[in-house]
């Protein structure tokens, strides 16, 4: 996943080169963008914030996130409907 902080609004920007791109409105300061990302993804995916864990890339735009309770197919359907 590639995260773009300081966006005008939170949104899933789609896939590019096999990488999910997400924009978050929070700045990359004091973990604000990471917290906003987790809150945004939990809302879209319909899971609790505790079900999401940033495994790799807390200080990077490139992140690996673990999501408990959903299959990869369910995640893709919820992130990219239609």
N, C-alpha and C positions, 0 to 999 in steps of 0.2 A: 504494500500500500504506500502511496506517496501522498503526503499531506501538505497542503498549501495554506499556511496561516495568513492572517490579516485579509481575508476575503471579505467582500461586501456582505455575504450571508453563508450559512452552512449549507453545503450541497454535495451530492455525489456527482462528480464530473465525468464518470464513465471509465472505460478501460482504454489504455494506450500501451502498446507493446506488452500486453499481458499483465499490466499493473493497474490496480484499482486506484483512481485518483479522487481524493476528497478535499474539499475546501472548507476551512473553518474560519469563523469571524474573529476568533481570539488571537491575540499576538503571541509569538513564541517566547514569552517571558514568564519566569517563575512557574513553569508547568501549566500555564493557562491554556495553551493550545491542546495539550494532551488531555486535560480534563474536559475541555469542550468537545474534543473528538470522541472521547468515551461516552459522554452524555448524548451526543448527536447519534452515534451508532446504536446505542442502547434504545433510543427512541425509535429509530427506523426499523431495527431488527425485532423490537418487541421483547427485549430481554432486560434483566436488571444490569446496572452498571457493574456490579460485582461479577457478572458472567463474562466481562471483557477484561483481558489482561494484555498490556503492551509487553511482549516478550523481548523484542529487540528494537532499538532505535528511539529511545526516549528523548535523546537530544538531537535527533536527525529528522529530516523530512521523510526518509524511507523507514517504514515501520513494519514489524511483523506483529499481528494481533491474534491472540487466541480467543475463540468465542465458544463458551460452553453451552450445551443444550440444543444446538442447531447443526444440521448437516450442511455440507458445502452447497448442496443444491438449494436448500431452504435459504441460506444466506444470500446466494446469488439472486434468487427470485425476489427477495425483499429489498436488496440494494438496487437492482436494475429491473423494476417491473416493466412488463410489456416489451 
